[in-house]
Amino acid sequence: MSTILWIIIALLLVFWLIGAFFTTLGDIVWIALVVAAILIVYNLLAGSRSTTQ
């Protein structure tokens, strides 16, 4: 499951970088960035919880 999250994060960040050069996709790009940031935080928190148990 963790691998899938990192793939999604990587794809969203790549799309964000591509979209940063195309201003017509501005709103979608920022939504993708927010989703990627949320997934990163979630993955870091979930990873730290599983290692402490």
C-alpha positions in Angstrom: 0.0 0.0 0.0 2.8 2.4 0.8 4.4 1.9 -2.7 1.1 2.8 -4.3 0.9 6.0 -2.3 4.4 7.0 -3.3 3.6 6.3 -7.0 0.5 8.5 -6.7 2.6 11.2 -5.0 5.2 11.1 -7.7 2.7 11.3 -10.5 0.9 14.2 -8.8 4.1 16.1 -8.4 5.1 15.4 -12.0 1.7 16.7 -13.2 2.1 19.7 -11.0 5.5 20.5 -12.5 4.2 20.1 -16.0 1.1 22.1 -15.2 3.2 24.9 -13.7 4.3 25.7 -17.3 0.7 25.8 -18.6 -1.3 28.4 -16.8 -4.6 27.2 -18.3 -4.5 24.3 -15.8 -3.8 26.4 -12.8 -6.7 25.3 -10.5 -6.1 21.6 -11.3 -2.4 22.0 -10.7 -2.9 23.5 -7.2 -5.5 20.8 -6.3 -2.9 18.2 -7.4 -0.3 19.8 -5.3 -2.5 19.9 -2.2 -3.5 16.3 -2.7 0.2 15.3 -3.0 1.1 17.2 0.1 -1.7 15.5 2.1 -0.6 12.1 0.9 3.0 12.8 1.9 2.0 13.9 5.4 -0.3 10.9 5.7 2.3 8.5 4.5 4.9 9.9 6.9 2.5 9.7 9.9 1.3 6.2 9.0 4.9 5.1 8.6 6.0 6.5 11.9 3.0 4.9 13.7 3.7 1.4 12.2 7.4 1.5 13.2 6.7 2.5 16.9 4.4 -0.5 17.6 
